[in-house]
Amino acid sequence: MISQKIEMRRALTRTGALLGLVLVVASPAAHAQACTTQARMSDGVRSDLSTQALTLAQFIKAGDAAKVEAATIADFASQSAFAATASLIQATALKLSGDTLRVTQVYELDARARKVGETSDADFSCALTGTTSEADFSISGLPPGLYGFAMVEASGDRPWLLAFLLRQDDGVWKLAGFYPRARSAAGHEGLWYWTAARDHAKAKELWVASLFYGEADELLRPANFATSTNLDRLRSEQRAAAPPELINDIGPDNPLIVKGADGGEYRFGSIAAGSSEDGKQLNLILHLRADFIADPQAAKARSIAAAKALLDAHKELRKDFKDVWVFVDSPGHAPALTVQAIADLS
């Protein structure tokens, strides 16, 4: 049960809650969409978007899910549809105590030319004034309408970003998606991890470099469906610095196979860096593909052996992470979690 709660909280925090829509980065849309940056939008639109985003952020900081629900688009403001968002609001509120809220970016996303029921991707390219850079959004199956994307920074001991997808209904901006993200891990923000990743790459510590690039990406992007010129540059650097085993990526259907000292083979579906729940330390997060073991002690022993096999194969991973979290993904079963201090895996 604990592992299920942790996995759910991590998933909600990293992906956010989209109220009834599915967001992905994908191919160009069949119909043209338009993006207006805050520098180019009218004062009235910019003010309305900013005010509504800040108001929602204040409700979330107070943990007032009822007020957020009242400001949500009607299609999804029901008890059943809103339940995941209400849980996410409560979890996020605990992170924001004492923080200062400030709107930093707003975009107007015009998708009114789309057809009802269209399932193609709604792509928005937003050229940033005075630069050659741009921000991009790609939203799959987005219903027709006028949308806004707003970013509210929560500044404090542990910075957070509250990002909102808003839709205009009868002239009022209402919530259509909520995406909270931590802006720091183990006391460092995204740009620090980007710089550290470059340093590790130069030192030929490619495994740590790859994970630090990934953590920088996680901390810097506002939502999984958003990207930018800078993030594209970061991902290009990450691909160039990837160790041979990760050049073609790994996944549930393409796991990394590591042999242990005992002769056993361990299949990892993902390897990533991740902040602890309190944000004070950086951990190594592993997803192990394996058959279900009913005996808890035997299951734990296998997870520890798998973690040790990876750390023995790539010793550079031992010095930059505090704990290793091993999630065992077994078909038909909830992920089972084992947490172990890396210093104890000698």
C-alpha positions as CSV (number, residue, x, y, z in Angstrom):
1,M,0.0,0.0,0.0
2,I,2.8,2.4,0.8
3,S,4.5,1.8,-2.5
4,Q,1.2,2.3,-4.3
5,K,0.8,5.7,-2.6
6,I,4.3,6.8,-3.4
7,E,4.1,5.7,-7.0
8,M,0.8,7.5,-7.4
9,R,2.1,10.7,-5.8
10,R,5.2,10.7,-8.0
11,A,3.0,10.1,-11.1
12,L,0.6,12.9,-10.2
13,T,3.4,15.3,-9.3
14,R,5.3,14.7,-12.5
15,T,2.4,14.6,-15.0
16,G,-0.2,16.8,-13.4
17,A,-4.0,16.3,-13.7
18,L,-5.6,17.0,-17.1
19,L,-9.4,17.2,-16.7
20,G,-10.6,14.8,-19.3
21,L,-8.0,15.5,-22.0
22,V,-4.8,13.6,-23.1
23,L,-1.7,15.6,-23.6
24,V,1.4,14.3,-25.5
25,V,4.2,15.6,-27.6
26,A,3.7,14.3,-31.1
27,S,3.3,15.1,-34.8
28,P,1.9,18.3,-36.4
29,A,-1.9,18.9,-36.2
30,A,-4.2,18.7,-39.2
31,H,-5.5,22.2,-38.5
32,A,-3.6,25.4,-37.8
33,Q,-3.5,26.8,-34.3
34,A,-2.2,30.1,-33.2
35,C,-0.2,31.1,-30.1
36,T,0.1,34.6,-28.7
37,T,2.8,35.3,-26.2
38,Q,2.3,37.7,-23.3
39,A,4.4,40.3,-25.0
40,R,2.1,40.4,-28.0
41,M,-1.3,39.9,-26.3
42,S,-3.6,42.8,-25.3
43,D,-3.4,44.2,-21.8
44,G,-6.9,42.9,-21.0
45,V,-6.2,39.3,-22.1
46,R,-2.9,39.3,-20.2
47,S,-4.5,40.7,-17.1
48,D,-7.4,38.3,-17.2
49,L,-5.2,35.2,-17.7
50,S,-2.7,36.3,-15.0
51,T,-5.5,37.1,-12.5
52,Q,-7.2,33.8,-12.9
53,A,-4.0,31.8,-12.7
54,L,-2.9,33.6,-9.5
55,T,-6.4,33.1,-8.0
56,L,-6.3,29.4,-8.7
57,A,-2.8,29.2,-7.3
58,Q,-4.0,30.9,-4.1
59,F,-6.9,28.4,-3.8
60,I,-4.4,25.5,-4.3
61,K,-2.0,26.9,-1.7
62,A,-4.9,27.0,0.7
63,G,-5.9,23.5,-0.2
64,D,-9.4,24.7,-1.2
65,A,-10.4,22.1,-3.8
66,A,-14.0,23.2,-3.7
67,K,-13.1,26.7,-5.0
68,V,-10.9,25.3,-7.7
69,E,-13.7,23.0,-8.8
70,A,-16.1,25.9,-9.0
71,A,-13.6,27.6,-11.4
72,T,-13.2,24.4,-13.6
73,I,-14.8,23.9,-17.0
74,A,-18.3,22.4,-16.6
75,D,-17.4,19.2,-18.5
76,F,-15.2,18.0,-15.7
77,A,-16.4,19.9,-12.6
78,S,-18.1,16.8,-11.2
79,Q,-17.2,14.7,-8.1
80,S,-16.0,11.7,-10.1
81,A,-14.1,13.6,-12.8
82,F,-12.5,16.0,-10.3
83,A,-11.4,13.5,-7.7
84,A,-7.8,13.1,-9.0
85,T,-7.4,16.8,-9.3
86,A,-8.7,17.3,-5.7
87,S,-6.1,14.8,-4.4
88,L,-3.4,16.5,-6.4
89,I,-4.5,19.9,-4.9
90,Q,-4.2,18.6,-1.4
91,A,-0.8,17.0,-2.0
92,T,0.5,20.2,-3.6
93,A,-0.8,22.5,-0.8
94,L,1.4,20.8,1.7
95,K,4.5,21.8,-0.4
96,L,3.5,25.5,-0.6
97,S,3.3,26.7,3.0
98,G,4.9,30.1,3.3
99,D,5.7,30.3,-0.4
100,T,5.3,33.5,-2.4
101,L,3.2,33.2,-5.6
102,R,4.0,35.1,-8.8
103,V,2.7,34.7,-12.3
104,T,5.8,34.5,-14.7
105,Q,4.4,33.5,-18.1
106,V,1.1,33.4,-19.9
107,Y,0.2,32.2,-23.4
108,E,-3.0,32.4,-25.4
109,L,-3.6,29.2,-27.5
110,D,-6.3,29.6,-30.1
111,A,-7.7,26.3,-31.1
112,R,-11.1,27.5,-32.3
113,A,-10.6,26.3,-35.8
114,R,-10.5,22.6,-34.7
115,K,-13.4,20.3,-35.3
116,V,-15.5,18.8,-32.6
117,G,-14.3,15.2,-31.9
118,E,-11.0,15.8,-33.7
119,T,-8.3,13.5,-32.3
120,S,-5.2,14.9,-34.1
121,D,-2.6,16.9,-32.2
122,A,-3.1,20.6,-31.6
123,D,0.4,22.1,-32.0
124,F,1.3,25.7,-31.0
125,S,4.6,27.4,-31.8
126,C,5.2,30.5,-29.7
127,A,8.0,32.7,-31.0
128,L,9.5,34.7,-28.1
129,T,9.9,38.4,-28.7
130,G,13.5,39.7,-29.2
131,T,15.0,36.2,-29.5
132,T,15.3,33.3,-31.9
133,S,13.9,31.0,-29.3
134,E,10.3,29.7,-29.0
135,A,8.1,27.7,-26.7
136,D,6.0,24.9,-28.1
137,F,2.9,23.0,-27.0
138,S,1.5,19.8,-28.5
139,I,-1.9,18.7,-27.2
140,S,-3.6,15.5,-28.5
141,G,-7.3,15.5,-29.0
142,L,-7.8,19.1,-27.8
143,P,-11.4,20.2,-28.2
144,P,-12.0,23.4,-30.1
145,G,-11.8,26.6,-28.1
146,L,-9.7,29.4,-26.9
147,Y,-7.1,28.3,-24.3
148,G,-4.5,29.8,-22.1
149,F,-1.4,28.4,-20.5
150,A,-0.2,30.1,-17.4
151,M,2.8,29.5,-15.1
152,V,2.9,30.6,-11.5
153,E,6.1,30.3,-9.5
154,A,5.9,29.4,-5.8
155,S,9.1,30.8,-4.3
156,G,10.3,29.5,-0.9
157,D,12.6,27.0,0.7
158,R,11.7,24.5,-2.0
159,P,10.5,26.3,-5.2
160,W,7.5,24.9,-7.1
161,L,5.9,25.7,-10.4
162,L,2.1,25.6,-10.8
163,A,1.1,25.5,-14.4
164,F,-2.5,25.7,-15.6
165,L,-4.3,25.0,-18.9
166,L,-7.3,27.4,-19.0
167,R,-10.2,27.5,-21.4
168,Q,-12.5,30.5,-22.0
169,D,-16.1,29.7,-21.4
170,D,-18.6,32.5,-21.9
171,G,-15.8,35.0,-21.6
172,V,-14.4,33.6,-18.3
173,W,-11.1,31.7,-18.1
174,K,-11.7,28.3,-16.3
175,L,-9.4,25.5,-15.4
176,A,-8.9,22.6,-17.9
177,G,-5.6,21.1,-16.5
178,F,-3.3,21.5,-13.5
179,Y,0.4,20.6,-13.6
180,P,2.5,21.2,-10.4
181,R,6.2,20.5,-10.5
182,A,9.1,20.8,-8.1
183,R,11.6,23.4,-9.3
184,S,14.5,22.0,-7.2
185,A,15.9,18.7,-6.0
186,A,18.4,18.2,-3.2
187,G,18.7,22.0,-2.9
188,H,19.6,22.6,-6.6
189,E,17.5,23.9,-9.5
190,G,17.4,22.8,-13.1
191,L,20.2,25.0,-14.4
192,W,22.5,23.7,-11.7
193,Y,21.8,20.1,-12.9
194,W,22.4,21.1,-16.5
195,T,25.8,22.6,-15.7
196,A,26.7,19.6,-13.5
197,A,25.7,17.2,-16.3
198,R,28.1,19.0,-18.7
199,D,30.9,18.7,-16.1
200,H,30.2,14.9,-15.6
201,A,30.1,14.5,-19.4
202,K,33.5,16.2,-19.7
203,A,34.9,13.9,-17.0
204,K,33.5,10.8,-19.0
205,E,31.1,10.0,-16.1
206,L,28.4,9.4,-18.7
207,W,25.9,7.6,-16.5
208,V,25.7,10.4,-14.0
209,A,25.7,13.0,-16.8
210,S,22.7,11.3,-18.4
211,L,20.7,11.2,-15.2
212,F,21.6,14.8,-14.4
213,Y,20.5,15.9,-17.8
214,G,17.2,14.1,-17.2
215,E,16.8,15.8,-13.8
216,A,17.5,19.2,-15.4
217,D,14.8,18.5,-18.0
218,E,12.3,17.4,-15.3
219,L,12.9,20.6,-13.3
220,L,12.9,23.0,-16.2
221,R,9.9,22.0,-18.3
222,P,6.6,23.4,-17.2
223,A,4.5,20.4,-18.3
224,N,5.0,17.1,-20.2
225,F,3.4,18.5,-23.4
226,A,5.5,21.7,-23.4
227,T,9.0,22.2,-24.8
228,S,11.2,25.0,-25.9
229,T,14.4,25.8,-27.8
230,N,16.4,25.6,-24.6
231,L,14.9,22.2,-23.7
232,D,15.6,20.9,-27.2
233,R,19.2,22.0,-26.8
234,L,19.4,20.2,-23.4
235,R,18.0,17.0,-24.9
236,S,20.4,17.2,-27.7
237,E,23.3,17.4,-25.3
238,Q,21.9,14.5,-23.3
239,R,21.7,12.3,-26.4
240,A,25.3,13.2,-27.3
241,A,26.6,12.3,-23.8
242,A,24.6,9.1,-23.4
243,P,26.5,6.0,-22.4
244,P,26.5,3.2,-25.0
245,E,23.8,1.2,-23.2
246,L,21.4,4.2,-23.2
247,I,21.9,5.5,-26.8
248,N,18.7,3.8,-28.0
249,D,16.8,4.5,-24.8
250,I,15.4,1.8,-22.5
251,G,11.8,1.0,-21.6
252,P,9.5,-1.7,-20.5
253,D,9.7,-3.5,-23.8
254,N,13.4,-2.7,-24.3
255,P,15.0,-3.1,-20.9
256,L,18.6,-2.7,-19.9
257,I,19.9,-6.2,-18.9
258,V,22.5,-6.2,-16.1
259,K,24.2,-9.4,-14.9
260,G,24.9,-9.7,-11.2
261,A,27.8,-11.3,-9.4
262,D,25.5,-14.3,-8.6
263,G,24.9,-14.9,-12.3
264,G,21.4,-13.6,-12.2
265,E,20.1,-11.2,-14.9
266,Y,18.1,-8.1,-14.0
267,R,16.0,-6.1,-16.5
268,F,15.6,-2.4,-15.9
269,G,12.8,-0.6,-17.6
270,S,13.9,2.8,-16.5
271,I,16.7,4.5,-14.6
272,A,16.4,8.0,-13.3
273,A,17.3,10.5,-10.7
274,G,14.6,11.7,-8.3
275,S,14.2,13.9,-5.3
276,S,13.2,12.6,-1.9
277,E,9.8,13.4,-0.6
278,D,11.2,16.3,1.5
279,G,13.3,17.6,-1.5
280,K,16.5,17.4,0.5
281,Q,18.3,14.5,-1.2
282,L,18.7,13.0,-4.6
283,N,17.9,9.3,-5.0
284,L,18.4,6.8,-7.8
285,I,15.1,5.5,-9.1
286,L,15.0,2.1,-10.7
287,H,12.1,0.2,-12.3
288,L,12.8,-3.5,-12.4
289,R,10.9,-5.8,-14.7
290,A,10.5,-9.1,-13.0
291,D,8.0,-11.8,-12.1
292,F,6.0,-11.4,-8.9
293,I,7.4,-12.9,-5.7
294,A,4.9,-13.4,-2.9
295,D,7.4,-13.7,-0.1
296,P,8.3,-10.0,0.9
297,Q,11.7,-10.9,2.2
298,A,12.7,-12.8,-1.0
299,A,11.3,-9.9,-3.1
300,K,13.3,-7.4,-1.1
301,A,16.5,-9.5,-1.5
302,R,16.0,-9.6,-5.2
303,S,15.5,-5.8,-5.5
304,I,18.7,-5.2,-3.4
305,A,20.6,-7.7,-5.5
306,A,19.4,-5.9,-8.7
307,A,20.4,-2.5,-7.4
308,K,23.8,-3.8,-6.3
309,A,24.4,-5.3,-9.8
310,L,23.7,-2.0,-11.4
311,L,25.9,-0.1,-9.0
312,D,28.7,-2.6,-9.3
313,A,28.6,-2.3,-13.1
314,H,28.6,1.5,-13.0
315,K,30.4,2.5,-9.8
316,E,30.2,6.3,-10.6
317,L,26.5,6.1,-9.6
318,R,27.4,5.5,-6.0
319,K,28.7,9.0,-5.1
320,D,26.0,11.3,-6.3
321,F,22.9,9.6,-4.8
322,K,21.8,8.9,-1.3
323,D,19.3,6.1,-1.6
324,V,18.2,3.7,-4.3
325,W,14.5,3.1,-4.8
326,V,13.7,-0.1,-6.7
327,F,10.1,-0.4,-8.0
328,V,9.4,-3.9,-9.2
329,D,6.9,-3.9,-12.1
330,S,5.2,-7.3,-12.3
331,P,2.3,-8.0,-14.7
332,G,-1.0,-8.0,-12.9
333,H,0.5,-6.5,-9.7
334,A,1.0,-3.0,-8.3
335,P,4.6,-1.9,-8.2
336,A,6.4,-3.1,-5.1
337,L,9.0,-0.7,-3.6
338,T,12.3,-1.3,-1.8
339,V,14.3,1.6,-0.5
340,Q,18.0,1.0,0.4
341,A,20.8,3.4,1.3
342,I,23.5,3.2,-1.4
343,A,26.2,3.3,1.2
344,D,24.9,0.0,2.6
345,L,25.2,-1.8,-0.8
346,S,28.9,-2.6,-0.6
